[in-house]
Amino acid sequence: MNPSSGQDDQRPRLHFTPPGNWMNDPNGLVFCEGEYHLFYQHHPFDLQWGPMHWGHAVSRDLIHWEHLPIALAPDEHGTIFSGCAVVDENDTSGFFGGGKGLVAVFTQHAERPQTREPLQRQSIAYSKDNGRTWTKYAGNPVLGDESVLDFRDPKAIWHEAAAKWVMVVSAGDRVRFYTSPDLKEWTFASDFGAGEGSHAGVWECPDLFELPVDGGAAGRKWVLMVSVGGDPDDPAGSGTQYFVGSFDGTAFVNDHPSDTVLWMDRGRDNYAGATWSNIPREDGRRLFIGWMVNLKYAGVTPATVWRGAMTLPRELTLADTAEGPRIVQQPVAEVERLREEIGRWSDTVLRSGAEWTGDASGNALEAVAEFEPDTAAEVGIRFGTAPGEETIVGYDARRGELFIDRTCSGRTDFHELFPCRHAAPLDPAERRLRLWIFVDRSSVEVFAGDGRLVMTDLIFPSGPNRSVALYSLGGDAKLSSLTLYRLA
């Protein structure tokens, strides 16, 4: 949970936010000694992006977070950009006297003395007390390439088959893979990305992990996740793509044609996400969290005390489809512990042009709904916060698209691209539209098609949610079921 503030009642109740000032990318996601660590890009002295530090928080359930002191601060090598953290179980680094500990791998950003262009190099630090204090390696930086301006955001993993560390790092319009025996000395292995996927902006924040397909029934595949940001001509702004293929410890091979683009989230506000390392085998989940914003307006969203929030933590799986394996996302099960049921409804006909309205007051709501569109051209849910103020989650049956409409969601005047209605293709299985929606004060997250389609959007309403209205246009629809919860 987050501290409340009378100065800033937009602060969400479920989603992680900093105690104050600026936050962006999640960093150093690692599980160690019963705690989930969340480090993050942080400017502790201003609401705007500035000299980057690593903020730090820990949790035992992914919902309630304890804020800790700044973990890493700028030094003579530069400010502290994004990166990862790993548990060095076998003391390959030699930092832990034969024991184990945490090692952070991160980008340090500086300026080249002559040209003032970016100089980005990778450094490491280690902790012997579960992340409470950190010592930077005396041999930093451990990896650099001055021929590349954008060379950042390392993600390191231990590759068991190859018995070595592997690091993937963004390098302009592609990613590079390096290997190491000790996290200190790195050797170039391969690169990936030229002509692959979307290049609507610089590549950032790569992640690499292996997942079973359909729980292992269809084998296992590697997933390479890359955020793409900053295309000035694209109104959608930034987003995160992923590739599915094979990885042998040296090179990644994409299973799909090079022009295939797979997006993690079809909403406007999920960027620079990453996954936790070192989740225990008995748990077995691949857990993800993203920065809930768009690069188009990250620096101008309404803020007085803090700026920046994370998505809900999500579990990622791979499902086999007719087009090949695809990522499925679900909110972590821990969220369900917060439920306070408002009510249940079922088998209700929604007449064309009419609405069913119910009370749903609260700052944090969860809605689990199933519709049968029948003859309706459009069916959906309106979340009302004030007269004339609402956020709509709907399905356009004629186009086969799920959409979020936030044009009248509250304050939208801070950027011309913020008020919008945007959509993504969705083919409901057996003509049943299943939606799982979370509305948390200043955000809406929609999981559709059992998590095969996800849309995440910021909203800035004038107050908490007050009502929920179900509607049908251009024909009748059926509400098969609806359960509403307040999330305490």
C-alpha positions as CSV (number, residue, x, y, z in Angstrom):
1,M,0.0,0.0,0.0
2,N,1.0,3.6,-0.3
3,P,1.0,6.5,2.1
4,S,-2.0,8.8,1.6
5,S,-1.6,12.5,1.0
6,G,-4.1,15.3,1.4
7,Q,-2.2,17.2,-1.2
8,D,-2.6,14.5,-3.8
9,D,-5.7,12.4,-3.7
10,Q,-4.9,10.8,-7.1
11,R,-2.5,8.4,-5.4
12,P,-3.7,4.8,-6.1
13,R,-4.4,2.3,-3.3
14,L,-3.2,-0.9,-5.0
15,H,-0.4,0.3,-7.3
16,F,3.1,1.1,-6.2
17,T,4.1,4.8,-6.2
18,P,7.2,6.5,-4.7
19,P,6.9,8.3,-1.4
20,G,7.5,11.5,-3.3
21,N,8.9,13.1,-6.5
22,W,9.7,11.3,-9.8
23,M,9.7,7.6,-10.6
24,N,10.1,5.7,-13.9
25,D,11.4,2.2,-14.9
26,P,11.2,-0.7,-12.5
27,N,14.8,-2.0,-11.8
28,G,16.5,-4.8,-10.0
29,L,13.5,-7.0,-9.6
30,V,14.7,-10.0,-7.5
31,F,13.3,-12.3,-4.8
32,C,15.6,-13.0,-1.9
33,E,15.1,-14.3,1.7
34,G,11.3,-14.1,1.5
35,E,11.2,-10.6,0.1
36,Y,10.3,-9.2,-3.3
37,H,12.7,-6.3,-4.1
38,L,11.5,-3.4,-6.3
39,F,14.1,-0.9,-7.2
40,Y,13.2,1.9,-9.5
41,Q,14.4,4.9,-11.5
42,H,14.0,7.8,-9.1
43,H,14.8,11.5,-8.9
44,P,14.4,12.0,-5.1
45,F,14.5,15.9,-5.3
46,D,12.0,16.8,-8.0
47,L,8.8,15.9,-9.8
48,Q,10.6,16.0,-13.1
49,W,13.1,13.5,-14.5
50,G,16.6,14.3,-13.4
51,P,19.8,12.8,-12.0
52,M,18.8,9.2,-11.7
53,H,19.1,7.1,-8.5
54,W,17.7,3.7,-7.6
55,G,14.8,4.0,-5.2
56,H,14.0,0.8,-3.2
57,A,11.1,-1.0,-1.7
58,V,10.4,-4.5,-0.5
59,S,7.3,-6.6,-0.1
60,R,6.3,-10.1,1.1
61,D,3.1,-10.3,-0.9
62,L,3.6,-8.0,-3.9
63,I,0.8,-5.7,-2.6
64,H,2.0,-4.1,0.6
65,W,5.3,-2.3,0.1
66,E,7.9,-1.0,2.6
67,H,9.9,2.0,1.4
68,L,13.6,1.8,2.1
69,P,16.4,4.3,1.7
70,I,17.9,5.1,-1.7
71,A,20.0,2.1,-2.8
72,L,22.3,3.6,-5.5
73,A,23.3,7.2,-6.1
74,P,25.3,8.9,-8.8
75,D,29.1,8.8,-8.6
76,E,32.1,9.7,-10.7
77,H,31.0,7.3,-13.4
78,G,27.6,8.9,-13.9
79,T,24.0,8.7,-12.8
80,I,22.3,5.3,-12.2
81,F,20.1,4.2,-15.1
82,S,18.1,1.0,-15.4
83,G,19.3,-2.5,-14.8
84,C,18.7,-5.7,-12.9
85,A,19.7,-7.6,-9.7
86,V,20.6,-11.3,-9.3
87,V,21.3,-13.7,-6.5
88,D,24.9,-14.9,-6.8
89,E,24.2,-18.3,-5.2
90,N,27.7,-19.8,-5.8
91,D,29.8,-16.6,-5.2
92,T,30.9,-16.6,-8.8
93,S,31.8,-12.9,-8.3
94,G,34.0,-13.5,-5.2
95,F,32.2,-10.8,-3.3
96,F,30.7,-13.0,-0.6
97,G,33.5,-15.1,0.8
98,G,32.0,-18.4,-0.4
99,G,28.5,-17.5,0.6
100,K,25.8,-15.8,-1.5
101,G,24.5,-12.3,-1.9
102,L,22.8,-9.8,-4.3
103,V,24.6,-8.3,-7.3
104,A,23.1,-5.3,-9.1
105,V,24.0,-4.7,-12.8
106,F,23.1,-1.3,-14.1
107,T,23.9,1.4,-16.6
108,Q,25.8,4.5,-15.6
109,H,25.0,7.6,-17.7
110,A,27.4,10.4,-18.2
111,E,28.4,12.9,-21.0
112,R,31.4,12.6,-23.3
113,P,33.7,15.6,-22.5
114,Q,34.1,16.9,-26.0
115,T,30.7,16.3,-27.7
116,R,28.4,16.2,-24.6
117,E,26.8,13.1,-26.2
118,P,25.6,10.3,-24.0
119,L,28.2,7.9,-22.6
120,Q,26.5,4.8,-21.2
121,R,28.4,1.9,-19.6
122,Q,27.5,-1.0,-17.4
123,S,28.5,-1.2,-13.7
124,I,27.9,-3.5,-10.8
125,A,27.4,-3.3,-7.0
126,Y,26.9,-6.0,-4.4
127,S,25.0,-6.3,-1.1
128,K,25.7,-8.8,1.8
129,D,22.6,-7.8,3.8
130,N,19.7,-8.5,1.4
131,G,19.8,-5.1,-0.3
132,R,19.9,-2.8,2.7
133,T,23.4,-1.5,1.9
134,W,25.4,-1.6,-1.4
135,T,29.1,-1.5,-2.3
136,K,30.0,-0.5,-5.8
137,Y,32.7,-2.6,-7.5
138,A,36.1,-0.9,-7.5
139,G,36.6,-2.0,-11.2
140,N,33.5,-0.2,-12.5
141,P,32.5,0.2,-15.3
142,V,32.6,-3.5,-16.3
143,L,31.3,-3.1,-19.9
144,G,31.3,-0.2,-22.3
145,D,31.3,0.5,-26.1
146,E,31.8,4.2,-27.0
147,S,30.7,3.5,-30.6
148,V,27.1,3.2,-29.4
149,L,25.3,6.2,-28.0
150,D,22.3,4.3,-26.5
151,F,23.9,1.3,-24.7
152,R,21.9,0.6,-21.6
153,D,19.4,-1.3,-19.4
154,P,21.3,-4.7,-18.8
155,K,19.4,-7.8,-17.7
156,A,21.6,-10.6,-16.5
157,I,20.5,-14.3,-16.0
158,W,22.3,-17.4,-15.0
159,H,22.0,-19.8,-18.0
160,E,22.1,-23.3,-16.4
161,A,22.8,-25.3,-19.6
162,A,25.8,-23.1,-20.5
163,A,26.8,-22.7,-16.8
164,K,27.5,-18.9,-17.3
165,W,26.0,-15.5,-16.8
166,V,24.3,-14.0,-19.8
167,M,23.5,-10.3,-20.1
168,V,21.2,-8.8,-22.7
169,V,21.7,-5.0,-23.2
170,S,20.0,-2.5,-25.5
171,A,22.3,-1.0,-28.2
172,G,20.5,1.5,-30.3
173,D,18.1,-0.3,-32.6
174,R,18.9,-3.8,-31.4
175,V,20.0,-5.8,-28.4
176,R,23.4,-7.4,-27.7
177,F,24.2,-10.6,-25.7
178,Y,27.3,-10.9,-23.6
179,T,28.5,-13.8,-21.4
180,S,30.6,-13.9,-18.2
181,P,31.8,-16.4,-15.6
182,D,31.8,-13.9,-12.7
183,L,29.6,-10.8,-13.5
184,K,32.8,-8.8,-13.9
185,E,34.4,-9.7,-17.2
186,W,32.0,-9.8,-20.2
187,T,32.5,-11.2,-23.7
188,F,30.4,-10.3,-26.7
189,A,28.3,-13.3,-27.9
190,S,25.8,-12.0,-30.5
191,D,23.2,-9.4,-31.3
192,F,19.5,-9.5,-32.4
193,G,17.0,-7.1,-33.8
194,A,18.2,-5.6,-37.1
195,G,15.0,-5.7,-39.2
196,E,13.0,-7.6,-36.5
197,G,9.8,-6.4,-35.0
198,S,8.9,-2.8,-34.3
199,H,11.5,0.0,-34.6
200,A,9.1,2.9,-33.9
201,G,11.7,4.3,-31.5
202,V,14.8,3.3,-29.6
203,W,15.0,-0.2,-28.1
204,E,15.2,-0.2,-24.3
205,C,14.8,-2.3,-21.2
206,P,15.3,-5.8,-22.6
207,D,14.4,-8.9,-20.6
208,L,15.0,-12.6,-21.3
209,F,13.4,-15.6,-19.8
210,E,12.1,-19.1,-20.6
211,L,8.5,-20.3,-20.1
212,P,6.7,-23.6,-20.6
213,V,4.0,-23.5,-23.4
214,D,0.6,-24.6,-22.1
215,G,2.1,-25.5,-18.8
216,G,4.8,-27.7,-20.5
217,A,2.5,-29.8,-22.7
218,A,3.9,-28.0,-25.8
219,G,7.5,-27.7,-24.7
220,R,9.3,-24.6,-23.6
221,K,10.2,-21.3,-25.4
222,W,12.4,-18.3,-24.7
223,V,10.8,-14.9,-24.6
224,L,12.8,-11.7,-25.4
225,M,11.0,-8.6,-24.2
226,V,12.0,-5.1,-25.5
227,S,10.4,-1.7,-24.9
228,V,10.1,0.7,-27.9
229,G,9.8,4.4,-27.2
230,G,9.7,7.8,-28.7
231,D,8.3,7.7,-32.2
232,P,7.2,11.4,-32.7
233,D,4.7,10.5,-35.4
234,D,2.9,7.7,-33.6
235,P,0.0,8.8,-31.5
236,A,0.1,5.6,-29.5
237,G,3.5,6.6,-28.2
238,S,5.6,4.0,-26.3
239,G,5.0,0.3,-25.8
240,T,6.6,-3.0,-25.1
241,Q,7.0,-5.8,-27.7
242,Y,8.1,-9.4,-27.3
243,F,9.6,-12.1,-29.4
244,V,9.2,-15.9,-28.9
245,G,12.0,-18.2,-30.0
246,S,15.0,-20.2,-28.9
247,F,18.2,-19.2,-27.0
248,D,21.2,-21.4,-26.5
249,G,23.2,-19.2,-24.2
250,T,24.8,-17.4,-27.0
251,A,22.2,-16.3,-29.6
252,F,18.4,-15.7,-29.8
253,V,16.5,-17.0,-32.8
254,N,13.0,-15.6,-33.5
255,D,10.4,-18.2,-34.3
256,H,8.2,-15.7,-36.2
257,P,8.7,-13.8,-39.5
258,S,10.8,-10.7,-38.9
259,D,7.9,-8.4,-39.6
260,T,5.7,-9.9,-36.8
261,V,5.1,-7.5,-34.0
262,L,3.7,-8.8,-30.7
263,W,2.7,-6.3,-28.0
264,M,2.6,-7.0,-24.3
265,D,-0.1,-4.4,-23.7
266,R,-2.5,-2.7,-26.1
267,G,-3.3,0.2,-23.8
268,R,-1.5,3.5,-23.7
269,D,0.3,3.2,-20.4
270,N,2.6,0.3,-19.8
271,Y,6.3,0.8,-20.6
272,A,9.7,-0.4,-19.5
273,G,8.4,-3.5,-17.7
274,A,10.6,-6.3,-16.3
275,T,10.3,-9.6,-14.5
276,W,11.5,-10.8,-11.1
277,S,14.5,-13.1,-10.9
278,N,15.1,-15.9,-8.4
279,I,11.5,-16.8,-7.8
280,P,11.5,-20.1,-5.9
281,R,11.0,-23.3,-8.0
282,E,8.1,-24.3,-5.7
283,D,6.3,-21.1,-6.7
284,G,7.4,-21.3,-10.4
285,R,5.7,-18.1,-11.6
286,R,7.2,-15.5,-14.0
287,L,6.2,-12.2,-12.4
288,F,6.1,-8.9,-14.3
289,I,5.6,-5.2,-13.4
290,G,5.7,-2.2,-15.7
291,W,5.9,1.6,-15.4
292,M,2.4,2.9,-15.9
293,V,2.8,5.8,-18.2
294,N,3.5,6.8,-21.9
295,L,6.6,8.6,-22.9
296,K,4.4,11.1,-24.8
297,Y,3.3,12.8,-21.6
298,A,5.3,11.2,-18.8
299,G,6.6,14.6,-17.6
300,V,3.3,16.5,-17.6
301,T,0.8,14.2,-15.9
302,P,-1.0,15.9,-13.0
303,A,1.3,15.8,-9.9
304,T,2.0,17.7,-6.7
305,V,3.7,15.2,-4.4
306,W,4.7,12.2,-6.5
307,R,4.8,11.3,-10.2
308,G,4.9,7.8,-11.6
309,A,3.1,4.5,-10.8
310,M,3.6,0.8,-11.6
311,T,1.1,-1.6,-13.0
312,L,-0.3,-4.3,-10.9
313,P,2.2,-7.2,-10.6
314,R,1.2,-9.9,-13.2
315,E,1.9,-13.5,-13.8
316,L,3.1,-14.3,-17.3
317,T,2.5,-17.6,-19.1
318,L,2.7,-18.8,-22.7
319,A,-0.3,-20.3,-24.4
320,D,-0.2,-22.1,-27.8
321,T,-2.5,-20.5,-30.4
322,A,-3.1,-20.9,-34.1
323,E,-0.5,-18.2,-34.7
324,G,2.0,-19.7,-32.3
325,P,2.8,-19.2,-28.6
326,R,1.5,-16.0,-27.1
327,I,2.0,-14.3,-23.7
328,V,-1.0,-14.5,-21.3
329,Q,-1.1,-12.1,-18.4
330,Q,-3.1,-12.3,-15.2
331,P,-3.0,-10.1,-12.1
332,V,-1.2,-11.9,-9.3
333,A,-3.4,-14.1,-7.1
334,E,-2.4,-12.1,-4.0
335,V,-4.7,-9.3,-5.1
336,E,-7.7,-11.5,-4.4
337,R,-7.0,-11.4,-0.7
338,L,-8.1,-7.7,-0.7
339,R,-11.6,-8.4,-2.0
340,E,-14.7,-7.0,-0.3
341,E,-17.7,-8.1,-2.4
342,I,-20.2,-5.5,-3.4
343,G,-22.6,-7.7,-5.3
344,R,-23.2,-10.4,-7.9
345,W,-25.6,-10.3,-10.8
346,S,-26.4,-12.8,-13.6
347,D,-28.7,-13.6,-16.6
348,T,-29.7,-10.0,-17.2
349,V,-30.8,-8.8,-20.7
350,L,-29.4,-5.4,-21.6
351,R,-31.9,-3.7,-24.0
352,S,-30.6,-1.6,-26.8
353,G,-30.1,2.0,-25.7
354,A,-30.8,1.3,-22.0
355,E,-28.5,1.0,-19.1
356,W,-28.3,-1.0,-15.9
357,T,-26.7,1.1,-13.2
358,G,-25.4,0.1,-9.8
359,D,-23.6,1.7,-6.9
360,A,-19.9,1.0,-6.9
361,S,-18.3,3.7,-4.7
362,G,-14.7,3.3,-3.8
363,N,-11.1,4.2,-4.7
364,A,-10.1,0.7,-5.8
365,L,-12.6,-1.6,-7.6
366,E,-12.5,-5.0,-9.3
367,A,-15.1,-6.1,-11.9
368,V,-15.3,-9.6,-13.3
369,A,-17.9,-9.7,-16.1
370,E,-19.1,-11.9,-18.9
371,F,-21.3,-10.7,-21.7
372,E,-23.0,-12.3,-24.7
373,P,-23.1,-9.5,-27.3
374,D,-26.0,-11.2,-29.2
375,T,-27.4,-8.6,-31.6
376,A,-25.7,-5.6,-30.0
377,A,-23.3,-3.5,-32.1
378,E,-21.6,-2.4,-28.9
379,V,-21.7,-3.5,-25.2
380,G,-19.6,-2.3,-22.3
381,I,-19.2,-0.8,-18.8
382,R,-19.1,2.8,-17.8
383,F,-17.2,3.7,-14.6
384,G,-18.6,7.0,-13.4
385,T,-16.8,9.3,-11.0
386,A,-18.8,12.6,-11.3
387,P,-21.6,14.0,-13.5
388,G,-20.4,13.9,-17.1
389,E,-17.2,12.2,-16.0
390,E,-16.7,8.5,-16.9
391,T,-14.3,5.9,-18.3
392,I,-15.7,3.4,-20.7
393,V,-14.5,-0.2,-21.3
394,G,-16.4,-1.5,-24.3
395,Y,-16.6,-4.0,-27.1
396,D,-17.3,-3.0,-30.7
397,A,-18.9,-6.2,-32.1
398,R,-18.9,-5.0,-35.7
399,R,-15.2,-4.3,-35.8
400,G,-14.3,-7.1,-33.3
401,E,-12.4,-4.7,-31.1
402,L,-12.1,-4.0,-27.4
403,F,-11.7,-0.4,-26.5
404,I,-11.0,2.1,-23.7
405,D,-12.6,5.5,-24.0
406,R,-11.1,8.1,-21.5
407,T,-12.1,11.2,-23.4
408,C,-14.3,12.3,-20.5
409,S,-12.5,10.4,-17.7
410,G,-11.6,13.6,-15.7
411,R,-8.6,15.9,-16.3
412,T,-7.3,15.4,-19.8
413,D,-6.0,18.8,-20.8
414,F,-2.4,18.4,-19.9
415,H,-1.5,16.8,-23.3
416,E,-3.3,16.8,-26.6
417,L,-2.9,13.0,-27.1
418,F,-4.2,12.0,-23.6
419,P,-8.0,12.2,-24.2
420,C,-8.7,9.3,-26.6
421,R,-10.6,6.2,-27.5
422,H,-8.3,3.4,-28.6
423,A,-8.9,-0.2,-29.5
424,A,-7.4,-3.6,-30.1
425,P,-8.7,-6.7,-31.9
426,L,-10.5,-9.3,-29.8
427,D,-12.4,-12.4,-31.0
428,P,-14.5,-13.6,-28.0
429,A,-14.4,-17.3,-27.6
430,E,-17.8,-18.9,-28.2
431,R,-19.3,-15.4,-28.5
432,R,-18.7,-14.7,-24.9
433,L,-16.9,-11.6,-23.8
434,R,-15.0,-12.1,-20.6
435,L,-13.5,-9.0,-18.9
436,W,-11.5,-8.6,-15.7
437,I,-11.1,-5.0,-14.8
438,F,-9.3,-3.1,-12.1
439,V,-10.0,0.6,-11.5
440,D,-7.6,2.2,-8.9
441,R,-8.2,5.9,-8.6
442,S,-6.0,7.0,-11.4
443,S,-5.8,3.9,-13.6
444,V,-7.8,1.2,-15.4
445,E,-6.3,-2.2,-16.3
446,V,-8.4,-4.6,-18.5
447,F,-7.7,-8.3,-18.9
448,A,-9.7,-9.8,-21.7
449,G,-9.8,-13.2,-23.4
450,D,-8.5,-14.9,-20.2
451,G,-5.5,-12.6,-20.3
452,R,-4.6,-12.9,-24.0
453,L,-5.4,-9.2,-24.5
454,V,-4.4,-6.6,-21.8
455,M,-5.0,-2.8,-21.9
456,T,-3.6,-0.4,-19.3
457,D,-4.5,3.3,-19.2
458,L,-4.0,6.2,-16.8
459,I,-7.0,8.3,-15.9
460,F,-7.3,11.4,-13.7
461,P,-10.8,11.7,-12.4
462,S,-12.0,14.4,-10.0
463,G,-12.9,11.9,-7.3
464,P,-13.3,8.2,-6.5
465,N,-15.5,5.9,-8.5
466,R,-19.2,6.3,-7.7
467,S,-21.2,4.0,-10.1
468,V,-21.0,1.3,-12.6
469,A,-23.3,1.3,-15.7
470,L,-23.7,-1.6,-18.2
471,Y,-25.0,-0.6,-21.6
472,S,-25.9,-2.1,-25.0
473,L,-26.1,-0.1,-28.3
474,G,-27.5,-1.2,-31.7
475,G,-29.2,-4.3,-30.4
476,D,-29.7,-6.4,-27.2
477,A,-27.0,-8.1,-25.2
478,K,-26.9,-10.4,-22.3
479,L,-25.0,-10.0,-19.1
480,S,-24.2,-13.6,-18.2
481,S,-22.5,-12.6,-14.9
482,L,-21.0,-9.7,-13.0
483,T,-19.2,-9.6,-9.7
484,L,-18.0,-6.3,-8.2
485,Y,-15.5,-6.0,-5.4
486,R,-14.0,-3.1,-3.4
487,L,-10.3,-3.8,-2.8
488,A,-9.5,-2.9,0.8
